[in-house]
Amino acid sequence: MDMFTLMSGLQLTCIYGILAIGVSIIWSSLGMLNLAHGFTFAASGYGAWWAATTFSKSAWVVFGAGISTGALIGIVIYFVAFLYIHDRPNYPIRAL
């Protein structure tokens, strides 16, 4: 691998990380509920990897497993976090 490509990728990753940290700090200082999508994306990727190594290497099976895992994680997050604060005041503002 070319060293320039490696360093450019590392630099871009650091920039994205700093932006994500800044957005998280801003949202938390405004009192907004911040459930970042990173966990859902990572869980979808692991679900797709698990389907590829366990069941089949077919792209449709792997794609469906990734989407299903992401949907399942989204439903769990809704029932664990959002269901309890849904009827509280300022819900539309805090759950941006």
mmCIF file as gemmi writes it, N, C-alpha and C atoms, coordinates in Angstrom:
data_model
loop_
_atom_site.group_PDB
_atom_site.id
_atom_site.type_symbol
_atom_site.label_atom_id
_atom_site.label_alt_id
_atom_site.label_comp_id
_atom_site.label_asym_id
_atom_site.label_entity_id
_atom_site.label_seq_id
_atom_site.pdbx_PDB_ins_code
_atom_site.Cartn_x
_atom_site.Cartn_y
_atom_site.Cartn_z
_atom_site.occupancy
_atom_site.B_iso_or_equiv
_atom_site.pdbx_formal_charge
_atom_site.auth_seq_id
_atom_site.auth_asym_id
_atom_site.pdbx_PDB_model_num
ATOM 1 N N . MET Axp A 1 ? 0.849 -1.17 0 1 0 ? 1 A 1
ATOM 2 C CA . MET Axp A 1 ? 0 0 0 1 0 ? 1 A 1
ATOM 3 C C . MET Axp A 1 ? 0.897 1.236 0 1 0 ? 1 A 1
ATOM 4 N N . ASP Axp A 2 ? 0.497 2.206 -0.727 1 0 ? 2 A 1
ATOM 5 C CA . ASP Axp A 2 ? 1.24 3.448 -0.819 1 0 ? 2 A 1
ATOM 6 C C . ASP Axp A 2 ? 1.15 4.211 0.501 1 0 ? 2 A 1
ATOM 7 N N . MET Axp A 3 ? 2.267 4.752 0.956 1 0 ? 3 A 1
ATOM 8 C CA . MET Axp A 3 ? 2.305 5.467 2.23 1 0 ? 3 A 1
ATOM 9 C C . MET Axp A 3 ? 1.452 6.738 2.194 1 0 ? 3 A 1
ATOM 10 N N . PHE Axp A 4 ? 1.399 7.401 1.043 1 0 ? 4 A 1
ATOM 11 C CA . PHE Axp A 4 ? 0.58 8.604 0.912 1 0 ? 4 A 1
ATOM 12 C C . PHE Axp A 4 ? -0.9 8.277 1.094 1 0 ? 4 A 1
ATOM 13 N N . THR Axp A 5 ? -1.343 7.175 0.507 1 0 ? 5 A 1
ATOM 14 C CA . THR Axp A 5 ? -2.743 6.768 0.646 1 0 ? 5 A 1
ATOM 15 C C . THR Axp A 5 ? -3.066 6.43 2.093 1 0 ? 5 A 1
ATOM 16 N N . LEU Axp A 6 ? -2.149 5.745 2.749 1 0 ? 6 A 1
ATOM 17 C CA . LEU Axp A 6 ? -2.353 5.382 4.146 1 0 ? 6 A 1
ATOM 18 C C . LEU Axp A 6 ? -2.443 6.62 5.036 1 0 ? 6 A 1
ATOM 19 N N . MET Axp A 7 ? -1.547 7.569 4.835 1 0 ? 7 A 1
ATOM 20 C CA . MET Axp A 7 ? -1.557 8.778 5.657 1 0 ? 7 A 1
ATOM 21 C C . MET Axp A 7 ? -2.768 9.666 5.349 1 0 ? 7 A 1
ATOM 22 N N . SER Axp A 8 ? -3.179 9.715 4.092 1 0 ? 8 A 1
ATOM 23 C CA . SER Axp A 8 ? -4.37 10.494 3.738 1 0 ? 8 A 1
ATOM 24 C C . SER Axp A 8 ? -5.617 9.896 4.373 1 0 ? 8 A 1
ATOM 25 N N . GLY Axp A 9 ? -5.718 8.576 4.363 1 0 ? 9 A 1
ATOM 26 C CA . GLY Axp A 9 ? -6.855 7.917 5.01 1 0 ? 9 A 1
ATOM 27 C C . GLY Axp A 9 ? -6.871 8.144 6.507 1 0 ? 9 A 1
ATOM 28 N N . LEU Axp A 10 ? -5.71 8.092 7.13 1 0 ? 10 A 1
ATOM 29 C CA . LEU Axp A 10 ? -5.624 8.343 8.566 1 0 ? 10 A 1
ATOM 30 C C . LEU Axp A 10 ? -5.992 9.784 8.898 1 0 ? 10 A 1
ATOM 31 N N . GLN Axp A 11 ? -5.544 10.715 8.08 1 0 ? 11 A 1
ATOM 32 C CA . GLN Axp A 11 ? -5.871 12.125 8.289 1 0 ? 11 A 1
ATOM 33 C C . GLN Axp A 11 ? -7.374 12.372 8.137 1 0 ? 11 A 1
ATOM 34 N N . LEU Axp A 12 ? -7.984 11.796 7.128 1 0 ? 12 A 1
ATOM 35 C CA . LEU Axp A 12 ? -9.42 11.962 6.918 1 0 ? 12 A 1
ATOM 36 C C . LEU Axp A 12 ? -10.218 11.328 8.059 1 0 ? 12 A 1
ATOM 37 N N . THR Axp A 13 ? -9.751 10.188 8.56 1 0 ? 13 A 1
ATOM 38 C CA . THR Axp A 13 ? -10.408 9.544 9.692 1 0 ? 13 A 1
ATOM 39 C C . THR Axp A 13 ? -10.351 10.434 10.929 1 0 ? 13 A 1
ATOM 40 N N . CYS Axp A 14 ? -9.224 11.067 11.171 1 0 ? 14 A 1
ATOM 41 C CA . CYS Axp A 14 ? -9.106 11.979 12.314 1 0 ? 14 A 1
ATOM 42 C C . CYS Axp A 14 ? -10.029 13.185 12.17 1 0 ? 14 A 1
ATOM 43 N N . ILE Axp A 15 ? -10.143 13.714 10.971 1 0 ? 15 A 1
ATOM 44 C CA . ILE Axp A 15 ? -11.039 14.855 10.748 1 0 ? 15 A 1
ATOM 45 C C . ILE Axp A 15 ? -12.485 14.454 11.015 1 0 ? 15 A 1
ATOM 46 N N . TYR Axp A 16 ? -12.909 13.298 10.503 1 0 ? 16 A 1
ATOM 47 C CA . TYR Axp A 16 ? -14.276 12.835 10.756 1 0 ? 16 A 1
ATOM 48 C C . TYR Axp A 16 ? -14.515 12.595 12.244 1 0 ? 16 A 1
ATOM 49 N N . GLY Axp A 17 ? -13.526 12.055 12.934 1 0 ? 17 A 1
ATOM 50 C CA . GLY Axp A 17 ? -13.667 11.822 14.365 1 0 ? 17 A 1
ATOM 51 C C . GLY Axp A 17 ? -13.823 13.108 15.15 1 0 ? 17 A 1
ATOM 52 N N . ILE Axp A 18 ? -13.028 14.123 14.803 1 0 ? 18 A 1
ATOM 53 C CA . ILE Axp A 18 ? -13.128 15.416 15.48 1 0 ? 18 A 1
ATOM 54 C C . ILE Axp A 18 ? -14.49 16.059 15.214 1 0 ? 18 A 1
ATOM 55 N N . LEU Axp A 19 ? -14.985 15.954 13.986 1 0 ? 19 A 1
ATOM 56 C CA . LEU Axp A 19 ? -16.315 16.487 13.679 1 0 ? 19 A 1
ATOM 57 C C . LEU Axp A 19 ? -17.398 15.769 14.48 1 0 ? 19 A 1
ATOM 58 N N . ALA Axp A 20 ? -17.297 14.453 14.595 1 0 ? 20 A 1
ATOM 59 C CA . ALA Axp A 20 ? -18.301 13.694 15.347 1 0 ? 20 A 1
ATOM 60 C C . ALA Axp A 20 ? -18.27 14.049 16.826 1 0 ? 20 A 1
ATOM 61 N N . ILE Axp A 21 ? -17.087 14.23 17.377 1 0 ? 21 A 1
ATOM 62 C CA . ILE Axp A 21 ? -16.979 14.619 18.78 1 0 ? 21 A 1
ATOM 63 C C . ILE Axp A 21 ? -17.564 16.013 18.994 1 0 ? 21 A 1
ATOM 64 N N . GLY Axp A 22 ? -17.302 16.921 18.069 1 0 ? 22 A 1
ATOM 65 C CA . GLY Axp A 22 ? -17.854 18.273 18.179 1 0 ? 22 A 1
ATOM 66 C C . GLY Axp A 22 ? -19.369 18.289 18.137 1 0 ? 22 A 1
ATOM 67 N N . VAL Axp A 23 ? -19.944 17.526 17.22 1 0 ? 23 A 1
ATOM 68 C CA . VAL Axp A 23 ? -21.407 17.457 17.136 1 0 ? 23 A 1
ATOM 69 C C . VAL Axp A 23 ? -21.986 16.848 18.407 1 0 ? 23 A 1
ATOM 70 N N . SER Axp A 24 ? -21.329 15.831 18.935 1 0 ? 24 A 1
ATOM 71 C CA . SER Axp A 24 ? -21.807 15.206 20.165 1 0 ? 24 A 1
ATOM 72 C C . SER Axp A 24 ? -21.756 16.175 21.341 1 0 ? 24 A 1
ATOM 73 N N . ILE Axp A 25 ? -20.7 16.966 21.435 1 0 ? 25 A 1
ATOM 74 C CA . ILE Axp A 25 ? -20.599 17.954 22.513 1 0 ? 25 A 1
ATOM 75 C C . ILE Axp A 25 ? -21.671 19.028 22.365 1 0 ? 25 A 1
ATOM 76 N N . ILE Axp A 26 ? -21.897 19.491 21.156 1 0 ? 26 A 1
ATOM 77 C CA . ILE Axp A 26 ? -22.925 20.516 20.932 1 0 ? 26 A 1
ATOM 78 C C . ILE Axp A 26 ? -24.301 19.977 21.292 1 0 ? 26 A 1
ATOM 79 N N . TRP Axp A 27 ? -24.623 18.767 20.85 1 0 ? 27 A 1
ATOM 80 C CA . TRP Axp A 27 ? -25.939 18.209 21.153 1 0 ? 27 A 1
ATOM 81 C C . TRP Axp A 27 ? -26.119 17.993 22.645 1 0 ? 27 A 1
ATOM 82 N N . SER Axp A 28 ? -25.1 17.523 23.333 1 0 ? 28 A 1
ATOM 83 C CA . SER Axp A 28 ? -25.256 17.282 24.766 1 0 ? 28 A 1
ATOM 84 C C . SER Axp A 28 ? -25.36 18.595 25.539 1 0 ? 28 A 1
ATOM 85 N N . SER Axp A 29 ? -24.693 19.651 25.089 1 0 ? 29 A 1
ATOM 86 C CA . SER Axp A 29 ? -24.816 20.936 25.784 1 0 ? 29 A 1
ATOM 87 C C . SER Axp A 29 ? -26.182 21.571 25.563 1 0 ? 29 A 1
ATOM 88 N N . LEU Axp A 30 ? -26.852 21.233 24.472 1 0 ? 30 A 1
ATOM 89 C CA . LEU Axp A 30 ? -28.203 21.73 24.222 1 0 ? 30 A 1
ATOM 90 C C . LEU Axp A 30 ? -29.273 20.871 24.887 1 0 ? 30 A 1
ATOM 91 N N . GLY Axp A 31 ? -28.874 19.767 25.492 1 0 ? 31 A 1
ATOM 92 C CA . GLY Axp A 31 ? -29.817 18.893 26.162 1 0 ? 31 A 1
ATOM 93 C C . GLY Axp A 31 ? -30.537 17.938 25.24 1 0 ? 31 A 1
ATOM 94 N N . MET Axp A 32 ? -30.004 17.713 24.053 1 0 ? 32 A 1
ATOM 95 C CA . MET Axp A 32 ? -30.649 16.796 23.109 1 0 ? 32 A 1
ATOM 96 C C . MET Axp A 32 ? -30.193 15.365 23.351 1 0 ? 32 A 1
ATOM 97 N N . LEU Axp A 33 ? -31.068 14.456 23.069 1 0 ? 33 A 1
ATOM 98 C CA . LEU Axp A 33 ? -30.74 13.047 23.18 1 0 ? 33 A 1
ATOM 99 C C . LEU Axp A 33 ? -29.944 12.639 21.951 1 0 ? 33 A 1
ATOM 100 N N . ASN Axp A 34 ? -28.736 12.156 22.158 1 0 ? 34 A 1
ATOM 101 C CA . ASN Axp A 34 ? -27.858 11.814 21.047 1 0 ? 34 A 1
ATOM 102 C C . ASN Axp A 34 ? -27.642 10.307 21.021 1 0 ? 34 A 1
ATOM 103 N N . LEU Axp A 35 ? -28.357 9.636 20.185 1 0 ? 35 A 1
ATOM 104 C CA . LEU Axp A 35 ? -28.104 8.218 19.95 1 0 ? 35 A 1
ATOM 105 C C . LEU Axp A 35 ? -27.499 8.115 18.558 1 0 ? 35 A 1
ATOM 106 N N . ALA Axp A 36 ? -26.199 8.085 18.509 1 0 ? 36 A 1
ATOM 107 C CA . ALA Axp A 36 ? -25.504 8.084 17.229 1 0 ? 36 A 1
ATOM 108 C C . ALA Axp A 36 ? -25.793 6.786 16.48 1 0 ? 36 A 1
ATOM 109 N N . HIS Axp A 37 ? -25.675 6.851 15.188 1 0 ? 37 A 1
ATOM 110 C CA . HIS Axp A 37 ? -25.997 5.705 14.347 1 0 ? 37 A 1
ATOM 111 C C . HIS Axp A 37 ? -24.836 4.73 14.205 1 0 ? 37 A 1
ATOM 112 N N . GLY Axp A 38 ? -23.71 5.034 14.791 1 0 ? 38 A 1
ATOM 113 C CA . GLY Axp A 38 ? -22.537 4.181 14.641 1 0 ? 38 A 1
ATOM 114 C C . GLY Axp A 38 ? -22.755 2.765 15.144 1 0 ? 38 A 1
ATOM 115 N N . PHE Axp A 39 ? -23.431 2.622 16.28 1 0 ? 39 A 1
ATOM 116 C CA . PHE Axp A 39 ? -23.685 1.288 16.814 1 0 ? 39 A 1
ATOM 117 C C . PHE Axp A 39 ? -24.581 0.486 15.885 1 0 ? 39 A 1
ATOM 118 N N . THR Axp A 40 ? -25.592 1.122 15.342 1 0 ? 40 A 1
ATOM 119 C CA . THR Axp A 40 ? -26.497 0.431 14.422 1 0 ? 40 A 1
ATOM 120 C C . THR Axp A 40 ? -25.759 -0.005 13.162 1 0 ? 40 A 1
ATOM 121 N N . PHE Axp A 41 ? -24.91 0.869 12.623 1 0 ? 41 A 1
ATOM 122 C CA . PHE Axp A 41 ? -24.144 0.517 11.43 1 0 ? 41 A 1
ATOM 123 C C . PHE Axp A 41 ? -23.168 -0.621 11.717 1 0 ? 41 A 1
ATOM 124 N N . ALA Axp A 42 ? -22.498 -0.565 12.874 1 0 ? 42 A 1
ATOM 125 C CA . ALA Axp A 42 ? -21.548 -1.616 13.225 1 0 ? 42 A 1
ATOM 126 C C . ALA Axp A 42 ? -22.258 -2.95 13.44 1 0 ? 42 A 1
ATOM 127 N N . ALA Axp A 43 ? -23.397 -2.926 14.11 1 0 ? 43 A 1
ATOM 128 C CA . ALA Axp A 43 ? -24.153 -4.16 14.326 1 0 ? 43 A 1
ATOM 129 C C . ALA Axp A 43 ? -24.655 -4.735 13.007 1 0 ? 43 A 1
ATOM 130 N N . SER Axp A 44 ? -25.056 -3.877 12.075 1 0 ? 44 A 1
ATOM 131 C CA . SER Axp A 44 ? -25.475 -4.349 10.751 1 0 ? 44 A 1
ATOM 132 C C . SER Axp A 44 ? -24.318 -5.005 10.021 1 0 ? 44 A 1
ATOM 133 N N . GLY Axp A 45 ? -23.148 -4.416 10.132 1 0 ? 45 A 1
ATOM 134 C CA . GLY Axp A 45 ? -21.963 -5.01 9.507 1 0 ? 45 A 1
ATOM 135 C C . GLY Axp A 45 ? -21.613 -6.356 10.107 1 0 ? 45 A 1
ATOM 136 N N . TYR Axp A 46 ? -21.696 -6.481 11.426 1 0 ? 46 A 1
ATOM 137 C CA . TYR Axp A 46 ? -21.432 -7.769 12.063 1 0 ? 46 A 1
ATOM 138 C C . TYR Axp A 46 ? -22.494 -8.806 11.697 1 0 ? 46 A 1
ATOM 139 N N . GLY Axp A 47 ? -23.733 -8.366 11.575 1 0 ? 47 A 1
ATOM 140 C CA . GLY Axp A 47 ? -24.784 -9.295 11.146 1 0 ? 47 A 1
ATOM 141 C C . GLY Axp A 47 ? -24.552 -9.802 9.737 1 0 ? 47 A 1
ATOM 142 N N . ALA Axp A 48 ? -24.113 -8.911 8.855 1 0 ? 48 A 1
ATOM 143 C CA . ALA Axp A 48 ? -23.802 -9.321 7.483 1 0 ? 48 A 1
ATOM 144 C C . ALA Axp A 48 ? -22.596 -10.251 7.457 1 0 ? 48 A 1
ATOM 145 N N . TRP Axp A 49 ? -21.581 -9.947 8.26 1 0 ? 49 A 1
ATOM 146 C CA . TRP Axp A 49 ? -20.397 -10.818 8.325 1 0 ? 49 A 1
ATOM 147 C C . TRP Axp A 49 ? -20.764 -12.197 8.859 1 0 ? 49 A 1
ATOM 148 N N . TRP Axp A 50 ? -21.607 -12.227 9.899 1 0 ? 50 A 1
ATOM 149 C CA . TRP Axp A 50 ? -22.014 -13.504 10.473 1 0 ? 50 A 1
ATOM 150 C C . TRP Axp A 50 ? -22.783 -14.342 9.452 1 0 ? 50 A 1
ATOM 151 N N . ALA Axp A 51 ? -23.656 -13.702 8.695 1 0 ? 51 A 1
ATOM 152 C CA . ALA Axp A 51 ? -24.411 -14.425 7.666 1 0 ? 51 A 1
ATOM 153 C C . ALA Axp A 51 ? -23.486 -14.923 6.568 1 0 ? 51 A 1
ATOM 154 N N . ALA Axp A 52 ? -22.47 -14.144 6.22 1 0 ? 52 A 1
ATOM 155 C CA . ALA Axp A 52 ? -21.541 -14.556 5.163 1 0 ? 52 A 1
ATOM 156 C C . ALA Axp A 52 ? -20.681 -15.73 5.597 1 0 ? 52 A 1
ATOM 157 N N . THR Axp A 53 ? -20.313 -15.786 6.867 1 0 ? 53 A 1
ATOM 158 C CA . THR Axp A 53 ? -19.465 -16.886 7.328 1 0 ? 53 A 1
ATOM 159 C C . THR Axp A 53 ? -20.263 -18.106 7.759 1 0 ? 53 A 1
ATOM 160 N N . THR Axp A 54 ? -21.517 -17.928 8.136 1 0 ? 54 A 1
ATOM 161 C CA . THR Axp A 54 ? -22.312 -19.044 8.638 1 0 ? 54 A 1
ATOM 162 C C . THR Axp A 54 ? -23.195 -19.672 7.574 1 0 ? 54 A 1
ATOM 163 N N . PHE Axp A 55 ? -23.925 -18.867 6.837 1 0 ? 55 A 1
ATOM 164 C CA . PHE Axp A 55 ? -24.923 -19.397 5.919 1 0 ? 55 A 1
ATOM 165 C C . PHE Axp A 55 ? -24.44 -19.471 4.481 1 0 ? 55 A 1
ATOM 166 N N . SER Axp A 56 ? -24.219 -18.339 3.885 1 0 ? 56 A 1
ATOM 167 C CA . SER Axp A 56 ? -23.958 -18.305 2.455 1 0 ? 56 A 1
ATOM 168 C C . SER Axp A 56 ? -23.148 -17.066 2.115 1 0 ? 56 A 1
ATOM 169 N N . LYS Axp A 57 ? -22.443 -17.136 1.024 1 0 ? 57 A 1
ATOM 170 C CA . LYS Axp A 57 ? -21.715 -15.964 0.546 1 0 ? 57 A 1
ATOM 171 C C . LYS Axp A 57 ? -22.496 -15.23 -0.532 1 0 ? 57 A 1
ATOM 172 N N . SER Axp A 58 ? -23.753 -15.585 -0.688 1 0 ? 58 A 1
ATOM 173 C CA . SER Axp A 58 ? -24.607 -14.899 -1.647 1 0 ? 58 A 1
ATOM 174 C C . SER Axp A 58 ? -24.82 -13.451 -1.2 1 0 ? 58 A 1
ATOM 175 N N . ALA Axp A 59 ? -24.701 -12.542 -2.141 1 0 ? 59 A 1
ATOM 176 C CA . ALA Axp A 59 ? -24.821 -11.123 -1.805 1 0 ? 59 A 1
ATOM 177 C C . ALA Axp A 59 ? -26.211 -10.789 -1.276 1 0 ? 59 A 1
ATOM 178 N N . TRP Axp A 60 ? -27.234 -11.448 -1.788 1 0 ? 60 A 1
ATOM 179 C CA . TRP Axp A 60 ? -28.601 -11.152 -1.342 1 0 ? 60 A 1
ATOM 180 C C . TRP Axp A 60 ? -28.825 -11.599 0.095 1 0 ? 60 A 1
ATOM 181 N N . VAL Axp A 61 ? -28.275 -12.743 0.465 1 0 ? 61 A 1
ATOM 182 C CA . VAL Axp A 61 ? -28.421 -13.231 1.841 1 0 ? 61 A 1
ATOM 183 C C . VAL Axp A 61 ? -27.678 -12.307 2.804 1 0 ? 61 A 1
ATOM 184 N N . VAL Axp A 62 ? -26.466 -11.929 2.439 1 0 ? 62 A 1
ATOM 185 C CA . VAL Axp A 62 ? -25.663 -11.053 3.294 1 0 ? 62 A 1
ATOM 186 C C . VAL Axp A 62 ? -26.315 -9.679 3.413 1 0 ? 62 A 1
ATOM 187 N N . PHE Axp A 63 ? -26.805 -9.15 2.307 1 0 ? 63 A 1
ATOM 188 C CA . PHE Axp A 63 ? -27.473 -7.85 2.308 1 0 ? 63 A 1
ATOM 189 C C . PHE Axp A 63 ? -28.729 -7.888 3.18 1 0 ? 63 A 1
ATOM 190 N N . GLY Axp A 64 ? -29.519 -8.935 3.037 1 0 ? 64 A 1
ATOM 191 C CA . GLY Axp A 64 ? -30.732 -9.074 3.847 1 0 ? 64 A 1
ATOM 192 C C . GLY Axp A 64 ? -30.428 -9.231 5.322 1 0 ? 64 A 1
ATOM 193 N N . ALA Axp A 65 ? -29.369 -9.97 5.637 1 0 ? 65 A 1
ATOM 194 C CA . ALA Axp A 65 ? -28.997 -10.142 7.045 1 0 ? 65 A 1
ATOM 195 C C . ALA Axp A 65 ? -28.529 -8.83 7.657 1 0 ? 65 A 1
ATOM 196 N N . GLY Axp A 66 ? -27.793 -8.033 6.895 1 0 ? 66 A 1
ATOM 197 C CA . GLY Axp A 66 ? -27.355 -6.731 7.404 1 0 ? 66 A 1
ATOM 198 C C . GLY Axp A 66 ? -28.522 -5.799 7.658 1 0 ? 66 A 1
ATOM 199 N N . ILE Axp A 67 ? -29.463 -5.766 6.727 1 0 ? 67 A 1
ATOM 200 C CA . ILE Axp A 67 ? -30.643 -4.914 6.898 1 0 ? 67 A 1
ATOM 201 C C . ILE Axp A 67 ? -31.498 -5.406 8.064 1 0 ? 67 A 1
ATOM 202 N N . SER Axp A 68 ? -31.676 -6.706 8.175 1 0 ? 68 A 1
ATOM 203 C CA . SER Axp A 68 ? -32.479 -7.261 9.27 1 0 ? 68 A 1
ATOM 204 C C . SER Axp A 68 ? -31.846 -6.977 10.626 1 0 ? 68 A 1
ATOM 205 N N . THR Axp A 69 ? -30.532 -7.106 10.708 1 0 ? 69 A 1
ATOM 206 C CA . THR Axp A 69 ? -29.852 -6.818 11.967 1 0 ? 69 A 1
ATOM 207 C C . THR Axp A 69 ? -29.991 -5.345 12.338 1 0 ? 69 A 1
ATOM 208 N N . GLY Axp A 70 ? -29.83 -4.458 11.366 1 0 ? 70 A 1
ATOM 209 C CA . GLY Axp A 70 ? -29.997 -3.028 11.632 1 0 ? 70 A 1
ATOM 210 C C . GLY Axp A 70 ? -31.407 -2.684 12.073 1 0 ? 70 A 1
ATOM 211 N N . ALA Axp A 71 ? -32.398 -3.303 11.435 1 0 ? 71 A 1
ATOM 212 C CA . ALA Axp A 71 ? -33.79 -3.056 11.816 1 0 ? 71 A 1
ATOM 213 C C . ALA Axp A 71 ? -34.072 -3.569 13.224 1 0 ? 71 A 1
ATOM 214 N N . LEU Axp A 72 ? -33.542 -4.734 13.557 1 0 ? 72 A 1
ATOM 215 C CA . LEU Axp A 72 ? -33.74 -5.294 14.89 1 0 ? 72 A 1
ATOM 216 C C . LEU Axp A 72 ? -33.092 -4.414 15.958 1 0 ? 72 A 1
ATOM 217 N N . ILE Axp A 73 ? -31.894 -3.932 15.692 1 0 ? 73 A 1
ATOM 218 C CA . ILE Axp A 73 ? -31.227 -3.042 16.638 1 0 ? 73 A 1
ATOM 219 C C . ILE Axp A 73 ? -32.011 -1.737 16.784 1 0 ? 73 A 1
ATOM 220 N N . GLY Axp A 74 ? -32.546 -1.21 15.692 1 0 ? 74 A 1
ATOM 221 C CA . GLY Axp A 74 ? -33.361 0 15.756 1 0 ? 74 A 1
ATOM 222 C C . GLY Axp A 74 ? -34.607 -0.189 16.605 1 0 ? 74 A 1
ATOM 223 N N . ILE Axp A 75 ? -35.244 -1.339 16.479 1 0 ? 75 A 1
ATOM 224 C CA . ILE Axp A 75 ? -36.433 -1.632 17.288 1 0 ? 75 A 1
ATOM 225 C C . ILE Axp A 75 ? -36.066 -1.741 18.76 1 0 ? 75 A 1
ATOM 226 N N . VAL Axp A 76 ? -34.949 -2.391 19.057 1 0 ? 76 A 1
ATOM 227 C CA . VAL Axp A 76 ? -34.504 -2.517 20.451 1 0 ? 76 A 1
ATOM 228 C C . VAL Axp A 76 ? -34.187 -1.143 21.036 1 0 ? 76 A 1
ATOM 229 N N . ILE Axp A 77 ? -33.506 -0.293 20.276 1 0 ? 77 A 1
ATOM 230 C CA . ILE Axp A 77 ? -33.198 1.06 20.757 1 0 ? 77 A 1
ATOM 231 C C . ILE Axp A 77 ? -34.484 1.846 21.006 1 0 ? 77 A 1
ATOM 232 N N . TYR Axp A 78 ? -35.472 1.677 20.142 1 0 ? 78 A 1
ATOM 233 C CA . TYR Axp A 78 ? -36.746 2.373 20.344 1 0 ? 78 A 1
ATOM 234 C C . TYR Axp A 78 ? -37.397 1.943 21.652 1 0 ? 78 A 1
ATOM 235 N N . PHE Axp A 79 ? -37.472 0.634 21.895 1 0 ? 79 A 1
ATOM 236 C CA . PHE Axp A 79 ? -38.147 0.16 23.098 1 0 ? 79 A 1
ATOM 237 C C . PHE Axp A 79 ? -37.352 0.448 24.363 1 0 ? 79 A 1
ATOM 238 N N . VAL Axp A 80 ? -36.034 0.48 24.277 1 0 ? 80 A 1
ATOM 239 C CA . VAL Axp A 80 ? -35.219 0.736 25.464 1 0 ? 80 A 1
ATOM 240 C C . VAL Axp A 80 ? -35.123 2.227 25.771 1 0 ? 80 A 1
ATOM 241 N N . ALA Axp A 81 ? -34.951 3.065 24.751 1 0 ? 81 A 1
ATOM 242 C CA . ALA Axp A 81 ? -34.662 4.476 25.006 1 0 ? 81 A 1
ATOM 243 C C . ALA Axp A 81 ? -35.829 5.408 24.708 1 0 ? 81 A 1
ATOM 244 N N . PHE Axp A 82 ? -36.434 5.298 23.548 1 0 ? 82 A 1
ATOM 245 C CA . PHE Axp A 82 ? -37.404 6.305 23.118 1 0 ? 82 A 1
ATOM 246 C C . PHE Axp A 82 ? -38.81 6.095 23.663 1 0 ? 82 A 1
ATOM 247 N N . LEU Axp A 83 ? -39.203 4.897 23.941 1 0 ? 83 A 1
ATOM 248 C CA . LEU Axp A 83 ? -40.566 4.642 24.385 1 0 ? 83 A 1
ATOM 249 C C . LEU Axp A 83 ? -40.862 5.329 25.715 1 0 ? 83 A 1
ATOM 250 N N . TYR Axp A 84 ? -39.865 5.393 26.593 1 0 ? 84 A 1
ATOM 251 C CA . TYR Axp A 84 ? -40.088 5.964 27.916 1 0 ? 84 A 1
ATOM 252 C C . TYR Axp A 84 ? -40.106 7.486 27.908 1 0 ? 84 A 1
ATOM 253 N N . ILE Axp A 85 ? -39.491 8.119 26.923 1 0 ? 85 A 1
ATOM 254 C CA . ILE Axp A 85 ? -39.475 9.584 26.897 1 0 ? 85 A 1
ATOM 255 C C . ILE Axp A 85 ? -40.435 10.152 25.863 1 0 ? 85 A 1
ATOM 256 N N . HIS Axp A 86 ? -41.194 9.315 25.225 1 0 ? 86 A 1
ATOM 257 C CA . HIS Axp A 86 ? -42.059 9.759 24.135 1 0 ? 86 A 1
ATOM 258 C C . HIS Axp A 86 ? -43.122 10.743 24.594 1 0 ? 86 A 1
ATOM 259 N N . ASP Axp A 87 ? -43.711 10.545 25.752 1 0 ? 87 A 1
ATOM 260 C CA . ASP Axp A 87 ? -44.798 11.404 26.225 1 0 ? 87 A 1
ATOM 261 C C . ASP Axp A 87 ? -44.326 12.539 27.122 1 0 ? 87 A 1
ATOM 262 N N . ARG Axp A 88 ? -43.061 12.728 27.252 1 0 ? 88 A 1
ATOM 263 C CA . ARG Axp A 88 ? -42.541 13.802 28.091 1 0 ? 88 A 1
ATOM 264 C C . ARG Axp A 88 ? -42.509 15.116 27.321 1 0 ? 88 A 1
ATOM 265 N N . PRO Axp A 89 ? -42.477 16.243 28.019 1 0 ? 89 A 1
ATOM 266 C CA . PRO Axp A 89 ? -42.416 17.535 27.321 1 0 ? 89 A 1
ATOM 267 C C . PRO Axp A 89 ? -41.102 17.695 26.554 1 0 ? 89 A 1
ATOM 268 N N . ASN Axp A 90 ? -41.154 18.459 25.486 1 0 ? 90 A 1
ATOM 269 C CA . ASN Axp A 90 ? -40.011 18.758 24.627 1 0 ? 90 A 1
ATOM 270 C C . ASN Axp A 90 ? -39.461 17.53 23.916 1 0 ? 90 A 1
ATOM 271 N N . TYR Axp A 91 ? -40.258 16.5 23.736 1 0 ? 91 A 1
ATOM 272 C CA . TYR Axp A 91 ? -39.753 15.306 23.054 1 0 ? 91 A 1
ATOM 273 C C . TYR Axp A 91 ? -39.298 15.595 21.626 1 0 ? 91 A 1
ATOM 274 N N . PRO Axp A 92 ? -40.066 16.332 20.801 1 0 ? 92 A 1
ATOM 275 C CA . PRO Axp A 92 ? -39.589 16.552 19.422 1 0 ? 92 A 1
ATOM 276 C C . PRO Axp A 92 ? -38.287 17.336 19.361 1 0 ? 92 A 1
ATOM 277 N N . ILE Axp A 93 ? -38.048 18.198 20.335 1 0 ? 93 A 1
ATOM 278 C CA . ILE Axp A 93 ? -36.826 18.992 20.327 1 0 ? 93 A 1
ATOM 279 C C . ILE Axp A 93 ? -35.643 18.157 20.794 1 0 ? 93 A 1
ATOM 280 N N . ARG Axp A 94 ? -35.828 17.349 21.811 1 0 ? 94 A 1
ATOM 281 C CA . ARG Axp A 94 ? -34.721 16.596 22.389 1 0 ? 94 A 1
ATOM 282 C C . ARG Axp A 94 ? -34.336 15.362 21.588 1 0 ? 94 A 1
ATOM 283 N N . ALA Axp A 95 ? -35.191 14.836 20.792 1 0 ? 95 A 1
ATOM 284 C CA . ALA Axp A 95 ? -34.901 13.603 20.052 1 0 ? 95 A 1
ATOM 285 C C . ALA Axp A 95 ? -34.677 13.887 18.578 1 0 ? 95 A 1
ATOM 286 N N . LEU Axp A 96 ? -33.905 14.892 18.276 1 0 ? 96 A 1
ATOM 287 C CA . LEU Axp A 96 ? -33.631 15.251 16.891 1 0 ? 96 A 1
ATOM 288 C C . LEU Axp A 96 ? -32.915 14.168 16.152 1 0 ? 96 A 1
